[in-house]
Amino acid sequence: MSARAGDYGSNVPSLPPVLAHVLSEARRILARGPEAEAAPKLADHMQTIADVAARLGIELTHFERDEILTHLETDSRQFGVLQPLIDDPKVSDIIVSGFSKVSVQQSRKSLRTQVRFPDQRSYEAFVEKLLGRAGTSYSTKQPIADGMVGALVRIHAVHRSLCEDGPYLTIRINRFTSVVVDDLVRAGLAPKPVLDYLVGIVGIGRSLMVVGEVGTGKTTLARALASSIPHDESVLVIEDTPEIRLDHPHVRYVSTREENIEGSGRVSPAQCIRAGMRMAMNRIIFGEIRDAEAAEAFVDVCASGHSGLSTLHARSALDAVTRLELFLARAQKNADRAILGAQVCTAVQVVAVVDVCKTTGVRRIMEVRELGPIADGVLRQREIFAYKITQGQPAWVVSGRVSSFRERLEQEPARFSFAGLGDLLTLSDDVVYREAATSMRR
């Protein structure tokens, strides 16, 4: 059943000011005590509450003590009141815009919940604690922060000084601890031949761009494809927030860095990419291209003979090419568009577009296109696969058997062939059945 407003209850009650003060003092003591190094036990919580109440001269009823205890027990969970949302496999993002304003995203639809923090002070303390666990912080001088909690949860926080209410907290949950192509086939992202083609493209050393909007599964697809990189190649992964982790014997990770509060210390994506060219790597995986400097550096390193894999925010392959050309135009003033297009197709050979199907609400590969060559000053694109709904069911049209890489794909190590593929590819029966069953439960 998909989430609606009210599906997530307000599982922690608000407290009157006097009890909120006892709770605040108890939190302060527990945070600095020796038991903070490990998860405090129930007895620790109860004793701390009793000590604080006695020191403040407050007599607590059993009910009041249990209310405060509920908050402390919630604190001990890794994500506090948000833990049920973290644990829900249908939730991809949690969006908090105030202590009483918590929403989630499912299949890119935003849904309000009844989850709330006890008060503004508790919420702000939670955000600061979460940022601390991610190894970062924010302030009025440096009001935007990004980080990872563990390997699967990405957090983004905007300080209250920039917000009307706030602070703003956005949590992205990666549901795959590790991911391979077969996982995506079972998830219904695309039939196996579509993903086999993309694996083949990576296998023969061509550069690929994964394109889509926010929350469509770009990074997940990139991770799965990267897992197929041959183990005798050296891989360099560059990201601003570490999300792509590979089970590969020759992989290194470099992170970009924003400037500090003194305005120095920034390490740009372009600097990391250019450093990578001196690191004896065969493959470069760049988390996301967001600006002209990064686009120019990525295109340059791929055009120089290194195989690349990256993601880009765009709605289609055509939009992706246009956006790359615009990035390059900003970096290379007065360059002719044909020259920009030639740079793009020299660096990137295949674009895969992912999105959430409006009919089924499931993430799909929407199109796969090969780029190049330039003809009459225009960058040509050859459609290979295209998604469509046929008789109410998802299907993929095999629209381009004349691939530029067909001969290479049919050789070792890729072993992909268009021969034997029908004109229309569909999901396996078990995937269709599982999706139908899930749809019925909504």
Summary of the structure (lengths in Angstrom):
residues: 442
radius of gyration: 25.2
end to end distance: 3.5
largest distance: 84.8
contacts: 1410
relative contact order: 0.09
helix: 37%
strand: 24%
